[in-house]
Structures are given as structure tokens and as C-alpha cells.
Amino acid sequence: MKSNVDELQEVENRLKTEKSRRMYERYQTIRLHLMGKSVQEISAIHKRTSKTIGTYIRSYQEHGLDGLTMKFSTGKPPRLTTEQQAQVK
């Protein structure tokens, strides 16, 4: 089991190399959590809900840093039906 210092160092290493803004924010959330900040403080810093911050922390606790990676996101559903999209093309 890693010590808090080792975990913090691993997060900071990932922060230095991360290019994705979303992943950077997630790593930063874990960094602040490991430094002792409360969920409310972190949510105020990142302007995210406490539920979102809690989800990041829970994912980290269950799966480590790799648990923070984004899963597939379908995005916003299309406004046009398939037939309407075919007519436009």
C-alpha cells in the first residue's frame, strides 16, 4: 500500500505531463484531496458540484489514477431524425 506522500508524488507527475484539460482537473482534484482539502473546498475551487468531486474521489479510491480516465461520451443527442439527416445530405 502506498503512502500519502507517494500517492501525491504520482499525481504531481501526471499533472506535469497531462495535456487534456479535463484530466488535468481530475488529477488536480485528487491532489487537493490528498493535501487534506474538503470536498466543499475543492468544489468551490473547480466550480463543480460536490457530487462531481465526490465521484472523482470515489473513482480514484476504487481504481487508482487510471479510474479517472474518461469513458466514452456519446455527446448531445441529434435534433434531427435519421431520415431528416439523409434529406439534408
BADO-100002 format. One record per residue: residue number from 1; residue in one letter; x, y, z of N, C-alpha, C in turn. Coordinates in steps of 0.2 Angstrom, whole numbers, plus 5000, padded with zeros to 4 digits. Atoms other than C-alpha are relative to their C-alpha. Layout:
<atoms>
(atom NUM, A, (X, Y, Z), (X, Y, Z), (X, Y, Z))
...
</atoms>
This chain:
<atoms>
(atom 1, M, (5004, 4994, 5000), (5000, 5000, 5000), (5004, 5006, 5000))
(atom 2, K, (4996, 4994, 5001), (5007, 5017, 4995), (4998, 5005, 5006))
(atom 3, S, (5001, 4995, 4995), (5009, 5031, 5007), (4997, 5006, 4997))
(atom 4, N, (5004, 4993, 5003), (5000, 5048, 5005), (5005, 5004, 4996))
(atom 5, V, (4995, 4996, 5004), (5017, 5056, 5000), (5001, 4997, 4993))
(atom 6, D, (4999, 5003, 5006), (5020, 5043, 4987), (4994, 5001, 4995))
(atom 7, E, (5006, 4999, 5004), (5002, 5045, 4980), (5000, 5007, 4998))
(atom 8, L, (5000, 4993, 5002), (5004, 5064, 4980), (5005, 5001, 4995))
(atom 9, Q, (4995, 5000, 5005), (5020, 5062, 4970), (4998, 4997, 4994))
(atom 10, E, (5003, 5003, 5007), (5012, 5051, 4957), (4995, 5004, 4997))
(atom 11, V, (5005, 4995, 5003), (4998, 5063, 4955), (5003, 5006, 4997))
(atom 12, E, (4996, 4994, 5002), (5010, 5078, 4953), (5004, 4998, 4994))
(atom 13, N, (4996, 5002, 5006), (5020, 5068, 4940), (4995, 5000, 4994))
(atom 14, R, (5005, 5000, 5005), (5004, 5065, 4930), (4998, 5007, 4998))
(atom 15, L, (5002, 4994, 5002), (4999, 5083, 4931), (5005, 5004, 4996))
(atom 16, K, (4995, 4997, 5005), (5016, 5088, 4923), (5000, 4998, 4993))
(atom 17, T, (5000, 5002, 5007), (5013, 5078, 4908), (4993, 5000, 4997))
(atom 18, E, (5007, 5000, 5002), (4994, 5079, 4906), (4999, 5006, 4995))
(atom 19, K, (5002, 4995, 5005), (4988, 5088, 4890), (4992, 5002, 5000))
(atom 20, S, (5007, 4999, 5000), (4969, 5086, 4892), (4998, 5004, 5006))
(atom 21, R, (5002, 4995, 4995), (4961, 5100, 4902), (4996, 4996, 5005))
(atom 22, R, (5004, 5004, 4996), (4948, 5088, 4909), (5004, 4995, 5005))
(atom 23, M, (4996, 5005, 4996), (4960, 5075, 4915), (5005, 5004, 5005))
(atom 24, Y, (4996, 4996, 4996), (4971, 5089, 4922), (4996, 5002, 5006))
(atom 25, E, (5005, 4998, 4994), (4956, 5095, 4933), (4999, 4994, 5004))
(atom 26, R, (5001, 5006, 4996), (4953, 5077, 4939), (5006, 4999, 5004))
(atom 27, Y, (4994, 5001, 4996), (4971, 5075, 4944), (5001, 5005, 5005))
(atom 28, Q, (4999, 4994, 4996), (4971, 5092, 4952), (4995, 4999, 5006))
(atom 29, T, (5005, 5001, 4995), (4955, 5087, 4962), (5003, 4995, 5005))
(atom 30, I, (4997, 5005, 4995), (4964, 5071, 4969), (5006, 5003, 5004))
(atom 31, R, (4994, 4997, 4996), (4980, 5081, 4973), (4997, 5004, 5006))
(atom 32, L, (5003, 4996, 4995), (4969, 5094, 4983), (4997, 4995, 5006))
(atom 33, H, (5003, 5005, 4995), (4960, 5079, 4992), (5006, 4997, 5004))
(atom 34, L, (4994, 5003, 4997), (4977, 5071, 4996), (5003, 5005, 5005))
(atom 35, M, (4997, 4994, 4996), (4983, 5088, 5003), (4995, 5001, 5006))
(atom 36, G, (5004, 4999, 4994), (4968, 5087, 5015), (4994, 5005, 4999))
(atom 37, K, (5005, 4996, 5001), (4956, 5099, 5007), (4993, 4996, 5000))
(atom 38, S, (5007, 5003, 5000), (4937, 5095, 5009), (4997, 5000, 4994))
(atom 39, V, (5004, 5000, 5007), (4925, 5091, 4995), (4997, 5007, 4999))
(atom 40, Q, (5003, 4993, 5001), (4917, 5108, 4998), (5005, 5005, 4997))
(atom 41, E, (4995, 4996, 5002), (4933, 5117, 4996), (5002, 4999, 4993))
(atom 42, I, (4998, 5001, 5006), (4938, 5108, 4981), (4995, 5002, 4995))
(atom 43, S, (5005, 4998, 5004), (4921, 5110, 4973), (5000, 5008, 4998))
(atom 44, A, (5000, 4993, 5001), (4922, 5129, 4976), (5006, 5002, 4995))
(atom 45, I, (4994, 4999, 5004), (4940, 5129, 4968), (4999, 4999, 4993))
(atom 46, H, (5001, 5002, 5007), (4935, 5120, 4952), (4993, 5002, 4997))
(atom 47, K, (5007, 4998, 5002), (4917, 5127, 4952), (4996, 4994, 4997))
(atom 48, R, (5003, 5006, 5001), (4910, 5109, 4951), (4996, 4999, 5006))
(atom 49, T, (5005, 5002, 4994), (4896, 5101, 4962), (5004, 4996, 5004))
(atom 50, S, (4997, 5004, 4995), (4901, 5092, 4977), (4999, 4993, 4998))
(atom 51, K, (5002, 5007, 5002), (4893, 5076, 4969), (5006, 4999, 4995))
(atom 52, T, (4995, 5001, 5005), (4905, 5078, 4954), (5007, 4999, 5003))
(atom 53, I, (4994, 5001, 4997), (4920, 5080, 4965), (5000, 4993, 5004))
(atom 54, G, (5001, 5007, 4996), (4914, 5065, 4976), (5001, 4994, 4995))
(atom 55, T, (4999, 5005, 5005), (4913, 5055, 4960), (5007, 4999, 4998))
(atom 56, Y, (4993, 5000, 5002), (4931, 5059, 4955), (5004, 4996, 5006))
(atom 57, I, (4997, 5003, 4994), (4937, 5054, 4973), (4999, 4993, 5001))
(atom 58, R, (5002, 5007, 4999), (4927, 5038, 4974), (5004, 4996, 4994))
(atom 59, S, (4997, 5003, 5005), (4934, 5033, 4957), (5007, 4999, 5001))
(atom 60, Y, (4993, 5001, 4999), (4951, 5036, 4962), (5002, 4995, 5006))
(atom 61, Q, (4999, 5005, 4994), (4949, 5026, 4979), (4999, 4993, 4997))
(atom 62, E, (5001, 5007, 5002), (4942, 5011, 4970), (5004, 4998, 4994))
(atom 63, H, (4996, 5002, 5006), (4953, 5011, 4954), (5006, 5003, 4999))
(atom 64, G, (4993, 4997, 5000), (4968, 5022, 4957), (4999, 5006, 4994))
(atom 65, L, (5000, 4995, 5004), (4973, 5036, 4945), (4997, 4998, 4993))
(atom 66, D, (5003, 5002, 5006), (4968, 5026, 4930), (4992, 5000, 5000))
(atom 67, G, (5007, 4999, 5000), (4950, 5026, 4936), (4997, 5006, 4999))
(atom 68, L, (5002, 4993, 5002), (4949, 5044, 4932), (4999, 5001, 4993))
(atom 69, T, (5001, 4999, 5008), (4950, 5042, 4913), (4993, 5000, 4998))
(atom 70, M, (5007, 4999, 5002), (4935, 5047, 4904), (4998, 4994, 4996))
(atom 71, K, (5003, 5005, 5004), (4924, 5034, 4897), (4997, 5003, 4994))
(atom 72, F, (5003, 4998, 5006), (4915, 5035, 4880), (4995, 5005, 5002))
(atom 73, S, (5005, 4995, 4999), (4904, 5050, 4880), (4996, 5001, 4993))
(atom 74, T, (5004, 4999, 5006), (4890, 5050, 4867), (4999, 5007, 4997))
(atom 75, G, (5001, 4994, 5002), (4888, 5068, 4867), (4992, 5002, 5000))
(atom 76, K, (5006, 4998, 5000), (4872, 5078, 4865), (4996, 4996, 4994))
(atom 77, P, (5004, 5004, 5005), (4858, 5068, 4855), (4999, 5004, 4994))
(atom 78, P, (5001, 4996, 5006), (4855, 5074, 4837), (4993, 5002, 5000))
(atom 79, R, (5006, 4997, 5000), (4840, 5085, 4835), (4996, 4997, 4994))
(atom 80, L, (5003, 5002, 5005), (4836, 5078, 4818), (5000, 4992, 5000))
(atom 81, T, (5000, 5008, 5001), (4830, 5060, 4814), (5004, 4998, 4995))
(atom 82, T, (4995, 5002, 5005), (4840, 5049, 4803), (4997, 5002, 4993))
(atom 83, E, (5003, 4998, 5006), (4828, 5052, 4789), (5001, 5008, 4998))
(atom 84, Q, (4999, 4993, 5001), (4829, 5071, 4791), (5008, 5001, 4998))
(atom 85, Q, (4993, 4999, 5002), (4848, 5070, 4791), (5002, 4998, 4993))
(atom 86, A, (4999, 5002, 5007), (4848, 5060, 4775), (4997, 5005, 4995))
(atom 87, Q, (5003, 4995, 5004), (4837, 5074, 4767), (5005, 5006, 4999))
(atom 88, V, (4995, 4994, 5000), (4850, 5087, 4772), (5006, 4999, 4996))
(atom 89, K, (4994, 5002, 5004), (4864, 5077, 4764), (4999, 5000, 4993))
</atoms>
